[in-house]
Amino acid sequence: MSANTSWYLYNFRSSTIKALQDRGFAVVCLSPHDDYSQKLVEELGCRWCNLKLDNKGSNPFVDLLLFFRLLRFYKKEKPFVSFNFTVKNNIYGTWAARFSRSKVINNVSGLGTAFIREDFTSKIVRLLYRLSQPLANKVFCQNPEDMDLLIDNKLVSKNKLILIPGSGVNVNKFNPSMKLVRSFCEPFRFLFVGRLLGDKGVRELVSAAHKLASDGYSFTITLCGFAGVDNISALSPDELDSLEEFDYIQWVGSSDNIAQVYAKSDCVVLPSYREGMPRTLLEAGAMGLPSITTDVPGCRHIIIHGVNGLLCKVRCSESLADQMVAMMTLDSTSYN
């Protein structure tokens, strides 16, 4: 099982790993070293192998080295099946596994930066998808629009695609009984959970926050997630430093007990540009929290406007601010 971070495998694929182990499979995790690599071994009982991978880079020679690392790994391990997650693993992992005659199942959990942007690098990524994905045995995707895009752009043949609507949520861990009762006398508590990326709409969220603060609204926004990640749309160090100037925005880093973070919030905000089937919104719903998100693939498949949350326009801080005001000014009956 390979991905671009050990954090991803631990946080998003733990249930899959346990299910495979329960069926008698030995699971080997192949990912770059981070704080979660050892947890894959100690808590999940996997064997972990380090993978040197440059998430942000587009140097073809560096990526060629990645292919040979993967090829060497697959020829040595001879896995029954390779599960790949995230873009580079899906591309180079497919080639490497097929060269070593292993079965390949790829997971497209969301068509991210490479499919949002129209720059040269993004076009190259789409070309590499077109050249690699026909070699996969199966490709999972998480919403119908992503499936149609993959088919229409001839990136994956229809007979290899399987629609799986999200990774699911453990309702024993995320449930309404944990949620604190909202106090209508205190500042409204918004929560963003995810990597601090421009493509996740973080810049629009910060702009909306400044507008609400200037209009006199009482609220806080907690940003919970990694910063400084290898992604072209990541917030810069200067942008991160500037957040400290405002008492209504708090960046708390990542959390290993995210359910407790949800429990102390009144509303989740995810102004993303595009998603697969965002786990943040699924977890918020399981906790009984409303969400504000963008009217884009993935997000609008979870949030029904006016029912379990509100939808705003993508890349539009004004629309986001309007929906945040609408959420804050709901009476107790409408909110609940």
Summary of the structure (lengths in Angstrom):
residues: 336
radius of gyration: 20.4
end to end distance: 40.7
largest distance: 62.6
contacts: 1095
relative contact order: 0.10
helix: 43%
strand: 18%
